[in-house]
Amino acid sequence: MKFAKLSLAAIMAMGISAFAADVKVDGDVKVFYGTNDADSWTGALLSHPNGIQDNGETDGDLFGKHNSYANAAARIGMTAENMPGDLTGRISVTWLDTFALENSIVNDVWAGEDVGSALWFDEAYLKGTVFDKTTVIAGRQYLDTPMVFSEKWNIVSNSYDAAVVVDQHIEKTALVAAWVWGSNINGAATVATGDGSFNDGFGTFVDNGAYAFGAVTTLIPYTTAQAWYYNVDSIAQAYWLQADIAPEFDTDAKFVLGGQFAGTMAADSLHIPNSEDATVWAVKAGVEFSGLNVSAAYSSADKGDIGFSNVGGAQSKLYTEAWWNYGYVSAPDTDALNVTAEYSWADVADFGAYYTATDSNDRGHDLTEFALTAGKNWGAFDTTLAYVYTDAEDQNDDDSYNTLQVYLTYNF
């Protein structure tokens, strides 16, 4: 069955190339591995699937089967430009598998809902320009907006069935309108794979889809400003305001200042008694000099019913977002601090250090996280090693633990 469906994908791709003037092929192959020394998981994980999924005690040994997780994934895509009607078409297929590693060195997965394999179209869209400076993208695609976006941290990323209109008639400004009716987003598991059958993981986005409207402009000197409004049917209404300033001085150093303000309002259909709206603000300051990039950020969210993470997902776009443990800084009634330092050592490697701390104001979900990374590109081959120290009140019986991860990617 899978062979037949792969053949169908190939036939569709060849159909595009038959009348396209310019066809480009791209893709990647990934293998991710992670392990930790947590002693106990006493319930569903609130961030990543980075431990065994059954409840109870385990031996907290690094590299032990019960404390390790792995996946392999491959993606191949084709983009056809100059199609009839001056359209651009793209199709991409993603394959996720465990290579039976769960029978040998690991007991869990990075993405998806179970061990085994899954295959799906992650992209299938047409893109065209109308009215000179108005572009329409319709079909399955990756999105990148503050509260509805494709999360890139995992071995595979979620995508959306959507229609997006981008108008650029105003100088240095993009006006965006989107209708999102479907997705395979699945919280900390990133994507829904169902029983692994082809395309099984896609369904209606939330309950009845969502609408998004935004404006992004660079009209203000040295500033990128954006404003977004969301109507997620049956869930919430939300807005997001952000401005990032990169002033220019007579120096080799580059400075960045940023501010964010967002709000969420629960939909009436949720029937939440005494429903409370929530707001969050965040600020960031950073400097880049001679390959060193250092920044500090602080955020504060007040009490409310709905937080500020990706709708249906795990991550958030707040400046204070943790490197690995998502879902903490974006929760209502939470203050958070993030300090980031990254250094690119020419011809050696790229290094990163990330510190995140939250105060959940009696929610019992306080987090302290410290992460170190080292990455190097070998031509088309990317490698990254990561270490994460986690001390969270709602993980591992409120006892800290260590995580090691290996990321291997080949791009073509």
Phi and psi in degrees as a GROMACS rama.xvg file:
@    title "Ramachandran Plot"
@    xaxis  label "Phi"
@    yaxis  label "Psi"
@TYPE xy
-66.2044  -34.338  LYS-2
-63.6824  -41.0678  PHE-3
-64.2801  -38.8721  ALA-4
-73.072  -33.4967  LYS-5
-63.8391  -39.1487  LEU-6
-63.8136  -37.7018  SER-7
-61.6467  -41.9775  LEU-8
-61.8641  -41.2734  ALA-9
-65.1454  -39.5213  ALA-10
-63.5627  -42.3205  ILE-11
-62.8782  -40.661  MET-12
-64.0963  -41.5247  ALA-13
-66.8291  -30.7514  MET-14
-64.1022  -38.0584  GLY-15
-65.194  -46.1693  ILE-16
-67.5752  -20.8369  SER-17
-64.4879  -32.1806  ALA-18
-121.693  14.1345  PHE-19
-96.433  141.156  ALA-20
-78.8671  -25.2676  ALA-21
-145.608  112.381  ASP-22
-118.281  128.147  VAL-23
-119.751  140.338  LYS-24
-113.183  137.475  VAL-25
-144.865  166.7  ASP-26
171.771  -175.945  GLY-27
-158.558  159.492  ASP-28
-126.689  131.333  VAL-29
-129.684  147.115  LYS-30
-135.105  120.013  VAL-31
-117.713  139.994  PHE-32
-136.903  141.724  TYR-33
-144.836  151.915  GLY-34
-151.119  153.559  THR-35
-143.907  170.566  ASN-36
-114.14  28.5368  ASP-37
-65.0869  140.911  ALA-38
-89.2142  -26.5508  ASP-39
-152.48  135.626  SER-40
-118.438  116.273  TRP-41
-112.464  46.4284  THR-42
147.651  -178.383  GLY-43
-63.9011  138.938  ALA-44
-71.2639  142.038  LEU-45
-94.6704  -12.5306  LEU-46
-118.545  -94.8587  SER-47
-102.248  158.746  HIS-48
-77.4276  62.3757  PRO-49
-106.738  37.809  ASN-50
-167.321  179.298  GLY-51
-65.3445  153.307  ILE-52
-93.8755  -14.5402  GLN-53
-87.0716  150.318  ASP-54
-73.5911  160.727  ASN-55
116.362  -177.316  GLY-56
-84.9165  147.637  GLU-57
-138.799  165.198  THR-58
-79.5021  122.687  ASP-59
-85.8239  71.453  GLY-60
-114.034  127.058  ASP-61
-57.9968  138.37  LEU-62
72.2865  1.22499  PHE-63
-71.814  147.366  GLY-64
-56.7552  -42.3424  LYS-65
-74.2982  -11.688  HIS-66
-114.842  18.8151  ASN-67
-127.735  155.054  SER-68
-147.603  147.407  TYR-69
-157.651  157.334  ALA-70
-152.802  157.749  ASN-71
-123.319  146.383  ALA-72
-147.193  148.707  ALA-73
-137.072  141.881  ALA-74
-135.971  134.992  ARG-75
-132.998  131.512  ILE-76
-131.65  156.096  GLY-77
-133.208  131.75  MET-78
-117.498  125.437  THR-79
-112.362  117.935  ALA-80
-104.605  163.385  GLU-81
58.7165  38.1953  ASN-82
-73.5001  165.28  MET-83
-52.0428  135.258  PRO-84
83.3426  12.1626  GLY-85
58.0579  38.5766  ASP-86
-93.5426  158.588  LEU-87
-118.042  131.816  THR-88
-120.319  145.537  GLY-89
-139.58  141.375  ARG-90
-139.588  138.571  ILE-91
-145.83  140.991  SER-92
-122.597  135.146  VAL-93
-117.212  137.261  THR-94
-121.595  129.24  TRP-95
-120.992  132.81  LEU-96
-148.979  162.582  ASP-97
-109.695  -4.51928  THR-98
53.0351  27.9905  PHE-99
59.8106  20.5251  ALA-100
-62.8426  -25.5152  LEU-101
-65.7642  -12.3926  GLU-102
-94.147  2.171  ASN-103
-134.652  -66.5574  SER-104
-115.73  -9.21383  ILE-105
-135.108  167.13  VAL-106
-129.83  8.63884  ASN-107
-155.126  175.368  ASP-108
-123.772  160.574  VAL-109
-77.0427  -49.2314  TRP-110
-128.466  166.248  ALA-111
81.1712  -177.018  GLY-112
-107.879  -5.33499  GLU-113
-165.497  173.982  ASP-114
-75.8268  170.743  VAL-115
104.204  -152.275  GLY-116
-128.768  159.171  SER-117
-150.599  152.55  ALA-118
-142.862  134.457  LEU-119
-157.858  159.107  TRP-120
-79.475  115.993  PHE-121
-91.5924  -19.2501  ASP-122
-141.412  140.37  GLU-123
-167.077  89.3854  ALA-124
-142.985  163.967  TYR-125
-117.816  142.564  LEU-126
-130.401  129.974  LYS-127
-146.357  159.961  GLY-128
-110.253  129.749  THR-129
-126.509  157.133  VAL-130
51.7311  37.6166  PHE-131
71.1512  -56.5108  ASP-132
-121.694  24.5842  LYS-133
-118.888  122.994  THR-134
-112.278  138.167  THR-135
-120.041  130.561  VAL-136
-122.352  119.674  ILE-137
-128.42  129.764  ALA-138
128.39  -162.506  GLY-139
-80.4566  129.406  ARG-140
-158.482  165.526  GLN-141
-89.5019  139.465  TYR-142
-118.337  152.723  LEU-143
-143.037  82.8121  ASP-144
-125.033  165.741  THR-145
-58.9866  -32.4927  PRO-146
-124.915  0.682519  MET-147
-138.198  104.811  VAL-148
-152.637  162.874  PHE-149
-86.3806  121.988  SER-150
-84.7168  127.025  GLU-151
-103.64  4.14669  LYS-152
-74.7206  -25.6214  TRP-153
-93.7607  178.264  ASN-154
-69.0639  -26.1586  ILE-155
-131.353  159.557  VAL-156
-120.724  147.895  SER-157
-76.9764  150.362  ASN-158
-132.789  178.195  SER-159
-134.283  146.595  TYR-160
-89.6787  114.537  ASP-161
-154.746  161.316  ALA-162
-120.541  121.484  ALA-163
-122.623  131.283  VAL-164
-116.873  127.401  VAL-165
-122.523  119.914  VAL-166
-112.601  132.475  ASP-167
-126.093  34.0784  GLN-168
-69.7981  -28.5231  HIS-169
-83.0406  132.287  ILE-170
-55.2886  132.614  GLU-171
55.3436  26.8183  LYS-172
-137.356  138.405  THR-173
-118.128  123.536  ALA-174
-100.88  129.705  LEU-175
-123.607  135.234  VAL-176
-132.315  134.625  ALA-177
-140.59  141.728  ALA-178
-117.95  120.477  TRP-179
-111.789  116.417  VAL-180
-112.659  -11.6499  TRP-181
-151.969  159.587  GLY-182
-170.137  163.512  SER-183
-111.334  20.0343  ASN-184
-63.2629  142.714  ILE-185
-151.179  52.1432  ASN-186
56.6023  -135.613  GLY-187
-66.7268  -19.6877  ALA-188
-82.5195  -0.451399  ALA-189
67.7262  -59.1052  THR-190
-127.343  148.686  VAL-191
-90.4013  131.121  ALA-192
-117.994  -7.13542  THR-193
56.3176  -130.922  GLY-194
-90.4127  10.4244  ASP-195
90.5256  -3.72506  GLY-196
-70.9323  158.75  SER-197
-59.0602  124.368  PHE-198
68.5954  12.8646  ASN-199
-67.6276  -26.3977  ASP-200
-77.509  -8.71654  GLY-201
-88.1631  140.608  PHE-202
-155.886  -171.436  GLY-203
-62.5205  134.442  THR-204
-68.4214  120.229  PHE-205
55.4155  -124.558  VAL-206
-100.861  -47.8687  ASP-207
-133.338  24.915  ASN-208
85.2703  -175.994  GLY-209
-151.385  155.626  ALA-210
-119.097  142.807  TYR-211
-136.767  140.314  ALA-212
-134.243  132.407  PHE-213
-147.444  163.105  GLY-214
-138.788  130.525  ALA-215
-125.987  126.268  VAL-216
-139.961  149.049  THR-217
-119.746  23.3934  THR-218
-62.4637  -34.6407  LEU-219
-77.417  127.258  ILE-220
-54.1106  135.841  PRO-221
63.9437  13.097  TYR-222
-128.83  137.461  THR-223
-111.555  115  THR-224
-116.12  144.67  ALA-225
-145.971  148.446  GLN-226
-138.425  134.113  ALA-227
-134.883  146.134  TRP-228
-130.757  137.147  TYR-229
-127.179  140.327  TYR-230
-125.325  98.9018  ASN-231
-97.5381  102.172  VAL-232
-56.0131  133.281  ASP-233
73.3052  0.764294  SER-234
-120.876  -64.3824  ILE-235
-168.256  165.441  ALA-236
-110.752  148.445  GLN-237
-150.976  156.626  ALA-238
-138.284  156.704  TYR-239
-145.321  123.442  TRP-240
-118.848  137.205  LEU-241
-153.509  142.275  GLN-242
-139.726  129.375  ALA-243
-121.257  124.358  ASP-244
-113.702  130.448  ILE-245
-124.332  79.3799  ALA-246
-66.1056  150.661  PRO-247
-106.218  127.297  GLU-248
-124.332  164.237  PHE-249
-79.318  66.4415  ASP-250
-155.925  160.057  THR-251
-75.4522  -16.3907  ASP-252
-77.9936  143.19  ALA-253
-113.583  128.377  LYS-254
-109.534  146.884  PHE-255
-135.263  131.509  VAL-256
-124.718  140.788  LEU-257
-144.722  151.564  GLY-258
-140.294  142.341  GLY-259
-132.447  143.846  GLN-260
-146.243  128.549  PHE-261
-143.452  159.2  ALA-262
-145.128  149.78  GLY-263
-129.811  143.235  THR-264
-133.562  116.714  MET-265
-63.4306  140.638  ALA-266
-69.8843  149.156  ALA-267
-61.2318  -29.7497  ASP-268
-66.7714  -15.871  SER-269
-74.5279  -18.6873  LEU-270
53.9826  49.2515  HIS-271
-87.4094  119.116  ILE-272
-62.6466  137.296  PRO-273
49.9489  47.8065  ASN-274
-55.863  137.509  SER-275
-116.14  129.719  GLU-276
-73.277  155.396  ASP-277
-126.034  146.126  ALA-278
-131.915  156.735  THR-279
-142.34  144.557  VAL-280
-129.303  150.921  TRP-281
-147.892  146.897  ALA-282
-131.517  154.882  VAL-283
-147.406  142.675  LYS-284
-137.712  136.663  ALA-285
-150.895  163.292  GLY-286
-143.206  141.939  VAL-287
-122.548  127.317  GLU-288
-152.468  124.059  PHE-289
50.4289  47.4228  SER-290
84.5838  -6.5871  GLY-291
-101.392  128.192  LEU-292
-122.361  115.282  ASN-293
-124.49  135.772  VAL-294
-147.444  156.895  SER-295
-135.068  141.611  ALA-296
-141.341  150.998  ALA-297
-138.565  139.216  TYR-298
-135.651  153.911  SER-299
-145.006  118.618  SER-300
-111.041  135.822  ALA-301
-88.1194  179.962  ASP-302
-65.7246  146.962  LYS-303
179.132  177.233  GLY-304
-92.7643  -24.7248  ASP-305
-131.628  134.779  ILE-306
-86.52  -155.73  GLY-307
-128.475  22.8135  PHE-308
-83.2317  171.634  SER-309
-54.3933  131.317  ASN-310
-61.4202  118.828  VAL-311
81.7083  -1.25517  GLY-312
-115.655  -153.592  GLY-313
-121.012  -39.3154  ALA-314
-84.1531  169.167  GLN-315
-135.26  166.101  SER-316
-98.2161  9.86921  LYS-317
-64.8466  145.318  LEU-318
-56.744  -28.2209  TYR-319
-88.776  3.07272  THR-320
-52.725  137.149  GLU-321
-67.9109  163.497  ALA-322
-75.2726  -34.3582  TRP-323
-130.449  -42.1919  TRP-324
-90.1261  92.5596  ASN-325
-85.0688  162.26  TYR-326
95.7498  -2.81632  GLY-327
-95.7581  -56.5214  TYR-328
-66.9021  -24.4141  VAL-329
-91.3583  -0.0502016  SER-330
-76.7761  148.958  ALA-331
-60.1857  154.245  PRO-332
61.0749  43.1297  ASP-333
-136.288  133.681  THR-334
-105.26  143.607  ASP-335
-143.032  149.013  ALA-336
-128.791  137.268  LEU-337
-135.988  132.283  ASN-338
-124.252  127.199  VAL-339
-125.729  135.165  THR-340
-134.619  123.848  ALA-341
-128.627  138.807  GLU-342
-136.657  128.525  TYR-343
-102.516  106.557  SER-344
-92.7028  108.147  TRP-345
-53.3945  132.766  ALA-346
65.447  7.86166  ASP-347
-117.505  -73.839  VAL-348
-172.227  168.42  ALA-349
-103.992  126.91  ASP-350
-115.014  148.886  PHE-351
-143.422  145.129  GLY-352
-133.886  130.961  ALA-353
-137.041  126.513  TYR-354
-122.304  130.588  TYR-355
-135.022  135.65  THR-356
-138.81  139.463  ALA-357
-126.972  152.251  THR-358
-123.981  109.114  ASP-359
-87.417  8.12484  SER-360
52.8615  59.4819  ASN-361
72.5761  13.5931  ASP-362
-78.2361  -15.8242  ARG-363
77.4316  18.244  GLY-364
-122.882  37.5785  HIS-365
-67.1152  146.814  ASP-366
-135.931  138.635  LEU-367
-125.631  124.28  THR-368
-131.958  137.534  GLU-369
-133.668  125.311  PHE-370
-126.802  143.002  ALA-371
-126.075  136.016  LEU-372
-133.368  151.557  THR-373
-140.504  124.338  ALA-374
-134.622  148.947  GLY-375
-146.663  139.62  LYS-376
-98.3596  129.392  ASN-377
-115.238  75.5041  TRP-378
69.6947  -118.208  GLY-379
-85.5093  -1.12067  ALA-380
-105.074  121.198  PHE-381
-109.029  134.849  ASP-382
-130.266  141.258  THR-383
-143.415  135.1  THR-384
-112.68  140.677  LEU-385
-137.753  142.368  ALA-386
-123.56  134.218  TYR-387
-131.446  125.609  VAL-388
-100.397  126.377  TYR-389
-124.968  129.95  THR-390
-133.811  96.9628  ASP-391
-126.753  138.368  ALA-392
-63.5152  -28.284  GLU-393
-103.47  16.3876  ASP-394
-126.638  145.109  GLN-395
52.0736  42.1247  ASN-396
53.8642  40.2367  ASP-397
59.767  32.6446  ASP-398
-119.15  137.302  ASP-399
-68.4419  156.882  SER-400
-151.62  167.543  TYR-401
-116.347  146.422  ASN-402
-129.842  136.969  THR-403
-120.143  138.705  LEU-404
-138.312  148.839  GLN-405
-127.865  126.849  VAL-406
-116.594  120.222  TYR-407
-123.017  126.499  LEU-408
-138.08  132.182  THR-409
-113.51  121.595  TYR-410
-103.189  139.613  ASN-411
